[in-house]
Amino acid sequence: MDTRIAIALLHCFLFTTLVQSAPVSSPSALPPAFREAAERAKTLVEKILGDIPAVHAAAITTEGLTLSGSMQTSNLQMMVTSLGIPPAPVLKPLSERFSLDTCVQRMLAGGQLYQGLLGVLSDRLGGLKDLRADLRDLLTHITKMKEAAQLSSPDQNQILDLDPLDDTFKLQVAAHVTLTRLRSFCHDLIRSLRAAAAYRL
């Protein structure tokens, strides 16, 4: 066999061997501190979900405002709009278009929103302070997630511009809407926290 051909074949063989034996890079897991904070946050969200029905029953005394019922009357819908209660940020499944950074940023923004709303309402309505304290602790855990993963999402404290709650009915509706939306946001939070805990970079 020609020496040049033999050398070329040897080079091909060595290259193929190196390619086959080279380690394949696999996605890396997030730091244990991130997963630990996510699990603690999820446990706290589950507690908040469990507490909301009792809090609602104690705070909301207006007939027709129940967690299981829907607000059908146009007058009530118009009042909800006029109160100016902002919706929580939307949480979506993690993907290339919805990054972990964005997800954690929206978790924080939503928690801050409801903590702020409960702060306004608890000045006029009893039974909401414990729930607000749980949200404060939840924000601490989510912040730890952000720090552990070294995410760059900025803190966003939303300024609440609510319509004056100058009568009992408005106050009751505002509290009802806040608790109902908080419950929905918590369900989304649990799904997002589960996905975040299992996420790989």
C-alpha positions in Angstrom: 0.0 0.0 0.0 1.2 3.5 -0.8 2.7 5.2 2.3 0.6 8.3 1.7 -2.6 6.4 1.5 -1.7 4.5 4.7 -1.0 7.7 6.5 -4.3 9.2 5.3 -6.3 6.1 6.4 -4.5 6.2 9.8 -5.5 9.9 10.2 -9.1 9.1 9.3 -9.2 6.3 11.8 -7.7 8.4 14.6 -10.1 11.3 13.9 -13.1 9.0 14.0 -11.9 7.4 17.3 -11.4 10.8 18.9 -14.9 12.0 17.8 -16.6 8.9 19.1 -14.7 9.0 22.4 -15.2 12.7 23.0 -17.6 13.4 25.9 -21.0 14.7 24.9 -21.9 17.9 26.8 -25.1 17.5 28.7 -27.4 20.2 30.1 -26.2 21.3 33.5 -28.5 21.4 36.5 -29.1 24.6 38.4 -27.4 25.0 41.8 -28.9 23.0 44.7 -29.7 26.3 46.5 -32.0 27.2 43.6 -33.9 23.9 43.8 -34.1 24.1 47.5 -35.5 27.7 47.3 -38.0 26.6 44.6 -39.2 23.7 46.8 -39.7 25.9 49.8 -41.5 28.5 47.6 -43.8 25.7 46.3 -44.6 24.5 49.8 -45.5 28.0 50.9 -47.7 28.6 47.8 -49.5 25.3 48.6 -50.1 26.7 52.1 -51.4 30.0 50.7 -53.8 28.1 48.4 -55.0 26.1 51.4 -55.6 29.3 53.5 -57.4 31.4 50.9 -60.9 29.7 51.3 -60.9 30.4 55.0 -59.6 33.9 54.6 -62.2 34.6 51.9 -65.0 33.3 54.1 -63.9 35.4 57.0 -63.3 38.6 55.1 -66.0 38.6 52.5 -69.5 38.9 53.9 -71.3 40.3 50.9 -73.8 37.8 49.5 -72.9 36.5 46.0 -69.2 37.0 46.3 -68.0 33.4 46.6 -64.8 31.7 45.4 -66.9 29.1 43.6 -69.2 31.5 41.9 -68.5 33.8 38.9 -69.3 37.4 38.7 -72.0 37.5 36.0 -73.7 40.9 36.4 -72.5 43.6 34.1 -72.6 46.2 37.0 -70.2 44.1 39.0 -67.8 43.6 36.1 -67.8 47.3 35.4 -67.0 48.0 39.1 -64.1 45.5 38.9 -62.7 47.4 35.9 -63.2 50.8 37.6 -61.4 49.7 40.7 -58.2 49.5 38.7 -56.8 46.3 40.1 -54.1 45.2 37.7 -53.8 41.6 36.6 -50.9 39.5 37.6 -48.1 38.9 35.1 -48.8 35.8 32.9 -46.7 32.7 33.7 -46.0 30.4 30.7 -44.2 27.1 30.3 -40.5 27.5 30.1 -39.2 27.6 26.5 -36.8 29.5 24.2 -39.3 32.4 24.1 -40.1 32.3 27.8 -36.8 32.0 29.7 -36.1 31.0 33.3 -35.1 34.6 33.8 -38.4 36.0 32.6 -40.3 33.4 34.6 -38.6 34.3 37.9 -39.1 38.0 37.1 -42.8 37.5 36.7 -43.1 35.3 39.8 -41.5 38.2 41.7 -43.7 40.8 40.1 -46.9 38.8 40.8 -46.0 38.2 44.4 -45.2 41.9 44.9 -48.5 42.9 43.3 -50.6 40.8 45.6 -48.6 41.7 48.7 -49.2 45.3 47.8 -52.9 44.8 47.2 -53.3 42.9 50.5 -51.4 45.7 52.2 -53.9 48.3 51.0 -56.9 46.1 51.8 -55.7 45.0 55.3 -55.8 48.6 56.4 -59.6 48.5 56.0 -60.4 44.8 56.3 -59.4 42.2 58.9 -58.1 38.7 58.4 -55.6 39.5 55.5 -52.4 40.2 57.4 -51.3 36.5 57.8 -51.7 36.0 54.0 -49.7 39.1 53.3 -46.9 37.8 55.6 -46.9 34.5 53.7 -46.5 36.4 50.5 -43.6 38.3 52.0 -41.9 35.0 52.8 -42.7 33.7 49.4 -40.9 36.7 47.8 -37.9 35.9 50.0 -37.7 32.4 48.6 -38.1 33.5 45.0 -35.4 36.1 45.5 -33.1 33.4 46.7 -33.9 31.4 43.5 -32.9 34.5 41.5 -29.7 34.9 43.4 -28.7 31.2 43.3 -29.1 31.0 39.5 -27.5 34.5 39.1 -30.4 35.7 37.0 -30.5 39.3 35.8 -34.2 40.0 36.1 -34.7 43.4 37.7 -36.9 44.0 40.7 -40.2 45.6 39.6 -42.3 47.1 42.3 -45.6 48.0 40.7 -47.2 51.2 41.8 -50.9 50.6 42.7 -53.3 53.2 41.5 -56.6 51.9 42.9 -59.9 53.7 42.8 -60.7 55.0 46.3 -62.4 52.2 48.3 -64.8 54.7 49.8 -67.6 52.3 50.6 -68.0 48.8 52.1 -69.2 47.2 48.8 -66.3 48.4 46.8 -63.9 47.2 49.5 -65.6 43.8 49.5 -65.4 43.5 45.8 -61.8 44.5 45.7 -60.9 42.0 48.4 -62.9 39.3 46.6 -61.2 39.9 43.2 -57.8 40.1 44.8 -58.2 36.7 46.6 -59.8 35.1 43.5 -57.0 36.2 41.3 -54.3 35.3 43.9 -55.7 31.8 44.0 -55.4 31.5 40.2 -51.9 33.0 40.2 -50.9 30.5 42.9 -52.0 27.6 40.7 -49.8 29.0 37.9 -46.9 29.5 40.4 -46.9 25.9 41.5 -46.6 24.7 37.9 -43.9 27.2 37.1 -42.0 26.3 40.3 -42.1 22.6 39.5 -40.8 23.3 36.0 -38.1 25.7 37.3 -36.8 23.1 39.9 -36.3 20.5 37.1 -34.9 23.0 34.6 -31.4 22.4 33.1 -29.3 25.1 31.6 
